[in-house]
Amino acid sequence: MLVRSQVSRSQLIREARARRALLVRLARTDINVFCEVVLKDELTGAPVIQAPTHHAWHKLADEHDRLLIWAHIESGKTQQLSIARTLFELGRDPSLRNLVLSNTKTQAGKLADSIRRYIETSSDLRDVFPNLQPGEPWGSNAFSVKRPTISKDPSVQTAGVHGNILGARLDRVLFDDVLDYENTQTQDQRKGLIEWVASTVLGRIVEGGRMRGVGTAFHPQDLYHHFARSGWAAYRYPVVDADGHPRWAERWSLERIAKKVQELGPIEAQRQLMCEARDDSTARFKRDWIEIGLRLGEGTSLASALHVLPPGYRTYTGVDLAVQQRDANDWTVLFTIAIDPHGNRNVLNIEAAKLAGPEIVQKINQAHQRYQSIVIVENNAAQDYIRQFAVAGSAVPIIPFTTGRNKAHPEFGIESLATEMSQGKWRIPNHNGKMAPEVALWVDEMLFYSPAAHTGDRLMASWFAREGARLGVRAIENHTSVDFNRR
């Protein structure tokens, strides 16, 4: 028995060594294997496990010589694209000259420290690339590895914005979290940074050189957006994918995302987590106008139902339909408001789900029963069959809503809600600025609304409800539909 046990252990050791040797060989040509063999998690010290997002980034970095990635906070972008990729490429070609630019000299120095420590101390790195060793000079913000050629330019140098850059030629430039509030707020600041990069950095890239930018979004006219408009391949990696699933569930659960959204507030959450930049000076819905609605709605919550409709109040439910239950489709949203005797719009409830046809009809019936509301349902194309089905199956008062050019109408279109916000006509439920998740998503859709882009489902449903309140009573009384294109 003892002999058999010793043989089994010896066999396991041999298999483990063989697997390790295979991984080391693969790590010399496959950067994702390299990351799992060499990198250590900065929080736990355990070996890194590559997420699908990280695989996608490295594939893009292989394919594009000018690449821009907007990624959410704590996504691993610096470790993957600044540290690991620099080490991997230097291991394969020690003659490369790298510049890592960051927002400040201190921040850039931290990146240099990480790269330098891996080269100095990592036995895993030494196994993969035995010849990747410290050379001369070996400084804090600029250092060289041992290389077959003589070059006056360092292997790696780091600098902050507007800092000094050594040497005349660069093979790799990485812009790592270069932007911040200070260098993106005004037009002069944004222009100054773009001009400094053009005059100081871009001219040093050699033929065949590559540049990458990683960070979060700040302003539609900032340096990174300038790169995207200049032809760089540009990609956004928000914390959730198009279906609302976390991109890196092991690090960012839905619960953690929701908590962080409440902590950051709608604008910063959209920027830091969803990688969307916003310019309040050109936005249709101003931040200050939303704040008016929040102040007026302070201390109120969404209502699951109305047991009694107060005298003089009227209720409306706008329904933005998604008639196909597929992952790529929009959500069906039911947005219910109460209009008080003074004409104020009080948000009662917002429901969003991906539903099949019969489920949509059931939701419409339930909303009417819970809030005694008139329901406004879009009757464009395929959506009309839902409205007809709902009308045929119940006594719910339903107004068919026809959208078209009315959506951009200056007095009655989507943007008229912004005017009403500025006039204090809307009450947005919240407690000390903390909103229910669906309310926060509606606020996000307003803040980031653009007439040139897809209008958010919640914003569309709120517009339907408001338009029903504005014109619907007469339609119900006359048993006619309302074609808002004629208004």
N, C-alpha and C positions, 0 to 999 in steps of 0.2 A: 504493500500500500504506500509506504514512504517513497519507494523508488518511482511508483507511478505518479505520485504527487509532484516529485521533483521534475520528472519528464514533462508533465503538463505545464509546470511553471516555466521551464526552459523553453518549451514550445511557444508559450504566450509572449515571453520576452523576445524571442526571435521574430515573431509576427509583428510585435509592436515596433521593433527596430526597423523591420522591413517597411512597415507603413510609414514610419517617420522618414526614412530615406526617400521614399516615393514622394511624400509631401514636400520635402526639401527640394527635390528635383523639379517638381511642378511649380514651386514658388518662384523659381528663377525665370519662368516665362508667363505665369498666370498671376496677375496682381491680386485677384481675390483670394487665391490660395496663399499668396505672400502675406496678405493682411491677417489671415487666420493663424499663420505660423508665427509671425513676428510681432504683430501689434498686441498691446495689452489694454484692456478696458481702463480708462482713466479713473473710474469710480471704484472698481473692485480689484483691479490688477489681474483679472482672469483673461485668458486669451479671447480676442475679439471674435464674435460670430457675425459674419457678413449678412446684412439684411438685403432683401431684394432691391431696395433703393440704392444701396451702395454698389451692387452689381451694375445697375443701370447707369450710375454716374461714371464708373470706370469704362464702360462700353462707349459712352459719349465722349469721354476724354481720349479714347483711342481713335475715334472717328473724326474728330474736329480739331483743327489747329487753332481755332478761335471759339472758345466755349464759355458760355455764361450760365451759371446755375443759381437760381434763387431757391433757397432751402430754408425750412422752418428752423427755429432755434432748437438747439440740442439734437441735431440730426446726425452729428458725426462728420459734418462736411470738412472741418479743419483737419481732423485726424486722418480722414480718408484722402482728401485731395491736396492738402498742403504737406502733411508729414509723410504719410505712407507712400504717396506717389512720388515725392521727391526722393525718398530712400530707394524705392524700386527702380526708378529711372537712373539714379546715380550708380546703383549696383550693376546695372546693365551697361551703362556708359559713363564711366567716371570723368570723362572730359567735359561733361555738360556744365554750363554756367547758369545758375538759377538765381532769380530774384523773387523773394516773397515780400509783397507789400501788404501792410496792414494799416489800421487807422492811426496808431501811435507807435513810436519807437519801442515803448515798453511792451506793447502787445506783440509787435514783430519779434522782439527779443525772446519772448516766451516760446514762439514757434521755433526759433533757432536753437534754444535750449533743448527742446524735445528732439529735434533732428540730431543734434550733436550727441545727446545722451544715448540714443539708440546706437549710433555708430561706435561710441566709446564702450558701452557696457552690455549690449544685447548679444548673448551667446546664440540666440535664435537667428538674428541677423547675420552673425558671423558664419553660421552653418550654411545659410543660403548664399551669401556673397562673401566668401572668405577674404577677398581682396579689397573690400570696402573698409578702409582704415583711415584714421586721422593722418593728415598731411601737414604741410606748412603753407600759410599760417593757420593757426587753430584758435581763432578769437571768438568773442561772444556774439557779435552781430555779422561777422564775415569769417568764413573758414574754407579750407580746401581739403579734399581727400587726396590720397595718393593716386596719381594718375600718370599715364604714359607720356603725356605731352606737357610742355612748359607753358604756362599761361599766367599773365599778370592779373587776370580776373579770377575772383574766388569761385569755388564750386557752389557755395551757397552764401548769399547775403540777404539780409532783411533790412527793411526801412519802413518808417512811418510816412504818412502823407506829408509832402513837401520836404522830406528828408534828403540827405545826401546819398547818392548812388555811386558806387565805386565802378571803375572800369568803363570800357566803351562798348562791349558786345555781350549780348545775352541770348541764350538758347531757350530759356524757359522764364516766363513771368507769370506769377500767380497773384491775383488781387484777392486777398482774404479779408473779408469784413472791413473793407476800406471805408465804407460810408458810415456816417453817424448824423445825429440831429444837427450838429454845428455846421457841417460842410454840405448840407442839402437843403437848408431852410430857405435861403434867399437865392434869387437868380444869379447874383454876383458870386455867391459861394459856390454854386453848382458850376457856373461857367469857369471860375478860377481853377477848380479841381480838374475839370476836363482839359483846360489849356495846359496845366502843369504836367498831366500825364502825357499829353501829346508832345510837349516840348522836351520832356526829361526822360520818358520811358520808351515810348513807342518807337522812336528812331534808333534805339539800341538793339532791337530784335534782329537777329541775323536771318538770312534766307533759310527757310525750313524751320525756323523757330516757332514755338507754340505759346499761346497765352490762354489762361483760364481765369475766370472771375467767379467767386462764390460769396454768398452773403444773403442778407435779408433785404427786402424792398424798402425804400424810403420815400422817393418822390418820382413821379412820372418823367421828370426831366433830369434825373441824376445821372452820374457817370455810368452806372450799369445799364440804365435804359438807353443812354447814348450809344453804348457798345452794341446793344441789341438792334438799334436803328441803323447802325453802321455795317450790319451784315453778319455779326457774330451769331452762331447757333445759340439760341436762348431757350431755357426750359425752367419751369416752375415746379417745385416739389413741396406743396403744402402738407400740413400734418395729417390730413385725411385725403383719400383719393376721391374721384368723382362720385363714388357711391356712398361716401361718408364713412369708409372703413379706415382705421389708422394705418398709416404707411409702415410704421415701426411699432407694432403693438406691444412688443416686449418692453419698450421704453416709454411709449406714449399710449396708454389705455384711453378709452373714451371717457372714463371718469376723470383721469388726470387732465385731459384736454378741456373738459367742461369746467373744471376748477380753475385752470389757467385762463380761460376765456373770461370768467368772472373777475379774476384778479387783474387782468390787463385792461379790461374794458373793450368795447367793440372796435375802436379804431386800431389800437395797438395789437389786439388779438388778430385782426385781419392782416395787419402788416407782418407781425412776427410769426404767426402760426400759418396763415394762409398765403403769405408772400405777395400781397397786393398793396401797391403804393397808392397814395391818395393825396390830391392837392386841394385843400379846402377853398382856395381862392377861385378855382374854376368848377368846384363841385356843385351839382344841382341842389343837393340837400346839405346845407351848412351844419357844421357841428353845433354851433350855438343854437340853431333852430331846434335840433333834436333835444338839446339840453332844456329848452323851454318846455317841451312835452314831458320830459322826465321830471322836472320840478313840479309841474301841475299834476302829474300822476304819482308823486311820491306817497308811499304808504299804502298804495292799492295793489291788488293782485288780480290775476286772471280769475274768471268765474267759471266754475264747472257747469253752472246752470243758473237761470233766473226763476225763482219760485213765483215772484210777483213782479210784473212790469210796472215801474213807478208811473204815476200820471204824467202825461205829456212826453214820455219817452217813446222812441221807436227803435227797433232793432233790425239790423241787416246782416246777412251772411254772404260775403263774396266768395265764389268758388272758382279757383283756377284749376282746370282739369288736366290731368295726364291720363289719356285714355288707354294706354298700353302699359302693362305691368312688366317693364323690362328694366334692367339695371341702368341702361344709358338714358332712360327717360326722366323727365321732370317729375316732381312730386305733385300729387293732388293736395291743394291747400284750401282749407275752409277758414275764412277770416271774418269774425263776428264783431260788429261795433254797435254801440248804443248811442243814439243821438238824443241829447237832453233838450229841454225846452229852449235853451239858449243857443242851440245849434252846435254845441261842442261834441267832438267825436271821442267817445270813451271805448278803448279797446277791451273787449270782453274775453275773447278767446282766439287762439290761433292753433289750428291742427294741421299737421303735414304728414302724409304717409304715401307709400306706393301701393295703390289699391286696384283691384279688378273692378269691372263695371258694376256688378251687383253690390259690391262693398261701398262704392262711391254713392250709389243711390241710398243705401242704408245710412251712410254718414250724413247725407243731406237731410233725410227725414229726421234723424236724431238731432241735428243742429236746430231745425225748426222747432221741434218739440221742447228742447231745453231752453231756447232763448226767445221763442215766439217770434221768430225773425222772418222777414221776407228774404228770399234767397235769389241771388243774382248769379246766373250761370252762363258762361260764354257759349254762344251757338255757332262758332266758326267751324266749318267743315265737320270733322269726325266728332267733335265735342257735342254736337247737337243731339246725337242719339241718346246720350246720357240724360240730357235735359228732357227730351221727349219721354223717355222711360220713367223718369222721376215724376213728371206731370201725370202720366197715365196711371201710375201706381199709387198715388196719394193725393191728398188735398193741400199739399204744400204750395203756398203762393210763390211761383217762380217767374222771374223776369229773364227772358233771353237777352243776352248782352252781345252786341256785334262790335268787334274791335276792328280798327283800321287806322286811318290817318288821325282819328280822334285821340289816339294814344299820345301824340305829340302836340295836341292842342294847347296853346299857352294858358287858357283859362280853365279848361276842364280835363286836360290830360294828366299824365303821371306827375309832371312837375308842379301841377297845381296843389298837390298834397304838400309840397315843400312850402309853398306860399301860405297855406293854412297852418303849417307848423310854425312859421315865423310869426303868425298872428295869434298864436296861443289857442288854436282850435282843437288840438289833439291832446289827449291825456294818455301817457304811456305808463303802464303799471311797472312799479319798481319799488325797491326798498333800499334806500341809501345808494342808489345807482345800480344795484344788483337786479338784473332782469331774469325772468324765466327764459330758458334756452330758446324757445321759439320766438319770443319777443326780441331777444338779442340778435337772432338771425334776421328778423325783419328790419331792425335798425341797421345792421350791416348792409343789407340790400339797398337801403335808402342812401347811406353814406357813400357807397361805391356805385351808385346808379350812374349809367351813362346811356344816353339815347342811342349811341352807336353799337351798344352791346346787348346781349340777352338780358331782359328785365327779370329780376328775381321773382320766383313763384309767389312768395309771401307778399311782395310789393304789388304784384299784379292783382292778387286776391283782395288786398286792402283797397286798391283803386276801384275794383268792381263793387265792393261794399259801399264805398263813398259815392260812386256814381248812382248806385241804386237808391241811396238816401237822397240824392239831389233830384233825381228825375223819376224815381220808381213809383211813388205813390199814385201819380196820375196814370201810369201804365197799368197798375193793379186795378184801379177804379174803372178804367176803360177796357180792361182785358186785352190790351195790345202789347206788342213787344216794343222795345226801345232800340232804335238804330241811332247810336250816338254819333255816327258819321255825319248826320244831318244837323248836328248842333254846333 
